[in-house]
Amino acid sequence: MRRIIQHHAKRAKYIIYKETLIDFREHLWTFIGSFLGIGIIGFLNSKYFTAYDNLFLIGSFGASSVLIYGAINSPLAQPRNLIGGHVVCAIIGVTIHKLIPGELWLSCALSVSCSIVAMQITKTLHPPGGATALIANIGSAKIHALGYFYVFCPVFLGVVILFIVAVICNNATSHRSYPRNKHWYKIWLREYK
């Protein structure tokens, strides 16, 4: 019994040690990628919109940055999930806001719930997508005025910027590789044939 306890204690120490290692290179590239991705979107936002519009820089991009720059091997961070999840959720968020504009609590709950199910069905599960659907409902009057244009700009264009920066920064060194499957687009197209 003592031997089993010692074995488990040794194993727990190893796991805790490995999980708490600080890899400065990894953290540096995470910082560079997320800074550039959000920075480019923020810069474009400041050039084309006033400081109070914040149309191009939406909160769900921050959560996406955590995944695509910090947890690059996660299935939820892969391009299909990143792009598809945001676009699907934006479409659902705008549609539900148009169908139920007066009841914020109901449109928010329906948007997020329908978005989760739609992402599961389309195999594009990306948690920040739920926030994208929510923003379509709780956003400012200017976001509501965009209607379905919200899907294209800021959502689709913003996600493409994040993706391009992720590919460049995460593949700048030999110890990081993104996306996990270099032929992700072929797999995605094959599933929809």
C-alpha positions in Angstrom: 0.0 0.0 0.0 2.8 2.3 0.9 4.4 1.7 -2.5 1.2 2.6 -4.3 0.9 5.8 -2.4 4.5 6.7 -3.1 4.0 5.9 -6.8 0.9 8.2 -7.0 2.7 11.0 -5.0 5.7 10.8 -7.4 3.4 10.9 -10.4 1.4 13.9 -9.0 4.7 15.8 -8.4 5.7 15.1 -12.0 2.4 16.3 -13.4 2.4 19.4 -11.3 6.0 20.1 -12.3 5.3 19.7 -16.0 2.1 21.8 -15.8 3.8 24.7 -14.0 6.9 24.9 -16.1 7.5 28.3 -17.6 8.5 28.3 -21.2 9.5 31.8 -22.0 9.7 31.2 -25.8 6.1 29.9 -25.7 4.9 32.9 -23.7 6.8 35.3 -25.9 5.1 34.0 -29.1 1.8 34.0 -27.4 2.2 37.6 -26.4 3.5 38.7 -29.9 0.6 36.9 -31.7 -2.1 38.2 -29.5 -0.7 41.7 -29.4 -0.4 41.8 -33.2 -3.8 40.2 -33.8 -5.8 42.5 -31.5 -3.5 45.4 -32.2 -4.2 45.3 -36.0 -7.9 45.0 -35.4 -7.8 47.9 -32.9 -5.7 50.0 -35.2 -8.2 49.5 -38.1 -11.0 50.3 -35.7 -9.3 53.6 -34.6 -8.6 54.6 -38.2 -12.1 54.0 -39.6 -14.4 54.5 -36.6 -14.5 57.0 -33.7 -13.3 55.8 -30.3 -16.9 55.4 -29.2 -18.1 53.2 -32.0 -15.9 50.1 -31.3 -17.6 48.3 -34.2 -14.6 46.4 -35.4 -13.1 45.4 -32.0 -15.6 43.0 -30.3 -15.0 41.3 -27.0 -15.2 37.8 -28.3 -11.9 38.4 -30.3 -10.1 38.5 -26.9 -11.3 35.1 -26.0 -10.4 33.8 -29.4 -6.9 35.1 -29.0 -6.5 33.1 -25.9 -7.2 29.9 -27.9 -5.4 30.6 -31.1 -2.3 32.1 -29.6 -2.1 30.4 -26.2 -3.7 27.0 -26.8 -2.8 26.4 -30.4 -3.2 22.6 -30.3 -6.7 22.7 -28.9 -9.4 21.4 -31.2 -11.4 24.6 -30.4 -8.6 26.8 -31.7 -8.4 25.3 -35.2 -9.3 27.4 -38.2 -12.5 25.6 -38.9 -13.7 26.3 -35.4 -12.3 29.8 -35.3 -13.8 31.0 -38.5 -16.9 28.8 -38.7 -17.8 29.2 -35.1 -17.8 33.0 -35.2 -19.6 33.3 -38.6 -22.3 30.7 -37.6 -22.9 32.5 -34.3 -23.0 36.0 -35.9 -25.7 34.8 -38.3 -27.7 33.3 -35.6 -27.3 36.3 -33.3 -28.4 38.8 -35.9 -31.3 36.6 -37.0 -32.7 36.2 -33.5 -32.2 39.9 -32.8 -34.3 40.7 -35.9 -37.0 38.2 -34.9 -37.2 39.2 -31.2 -35.9 42.8 -30.9 -37.9 43.9 -27.9 -37.2 41.1 -25.4 -33.5 41.3 -24.7 -33.4 38.5 -22.2 -35.1 36.1 -24.6 -33.1 37.1 -27.7 -29.8 36.7 -25.7 -30.7 33.3 -24.3 -32.0 32.0 -27.7 -29.0 33.4 -29.5 -26.4 31.7 -27.3 -28.3 28.5 -27.0 -29.0 28.2 -30.7 -25.4 29.1 -31.5 -24.0 26.3 -29.3 -26.3 23.7 -31.0 -25.5 25.1 -34.5 -21.7 24.9 -33.7 -22.1 21.3 -32.5 -24.0 20.4 -35.6 -21.6 22.1 -38.0 -18.5 20.8 -36.0 -17.3 24.4 -35.5 -17.4 24.6 -31.7 -15.5 27.7 -30.6 -16.6 29.1 -27.2 -16.0 32.8 -28.0 -18.6 32.3 -30.8 -21.3 32.4 -28.1 -20.1 35.9 -27.2 -20.3 36.9 -30.8 -24.0 35.9 -30.9 -24.6 37.7 -27.6 -22.9 40.9 -28.9 -25.3 40.9 -31.9 -28.1 41.3 -29.3 -26.6 43.5 -26.6 -24.3 45.6 -28.8 -24.8 49.3 -29.4 -27.4 50.8 -31.8 -24.6 51.0 -34.4 -24.0 47.3 -34.2 -27.8 46.7 -34.5 -27.9 49.0 -37.5 -25.3 46.9 -39.3 -27.8 44.0 -39.5 -26.3 41.1 -41.4 -23.3 43.2 -42.4 -22.2 42.5 -38.8 -21.5 39.0 -40.0 -19.0 40.2 -42.6 -17.6 43.2 -40.8 -16.5 43.1 -38.0 -16.9 39.3 -37.4 -15.6 37.6 -40.6 -12.9 40.2 -41.4 -11.8 40.4 -37.8 -11.5 36.6 -37.5 -9.6 36.4 -40.8 -7.1 39.0 -39.4 -6.7 36.9 -36.2 -6.2 33.8 -38.3 -3.6 35.2 -40.6 -1.6 36.6 -37.6 -1.9 33.2 -35.9 -0.5 31.4 -38.9 2.4 33.8 -39.2 3.3 34.0 -35.5 2.6 30.4 -34.5 4.8 29.1 -37.4 7.6 31.6 -37.0 9.6 29.1 -34.9 10.2 25.4 -35.2 8.6 24.6 -31.8 5.1 25.9 -32.6 2.8 24.8 -35.4 -0.6 26.1 -36.3 -3.0 24.9 -37.5 -2.6 21.5 -36.1 -3.4 19.9 -39.5 -1.8 21.7 -42.4 -4.5 20.5 -44.7 -7.5 21.6 -42.6 -9.3 23.2 -45.5 -9.3 20.0 -47.5 -10.8 18.1 -44.6 -13.4 20.8 -44.1 -14.4 20.8 -47.8 -14.5 17.0 -47.9 -17.0 16.9 -45.0 -19.4 19.2 -46.8 -19.4 17.4 -50.1 
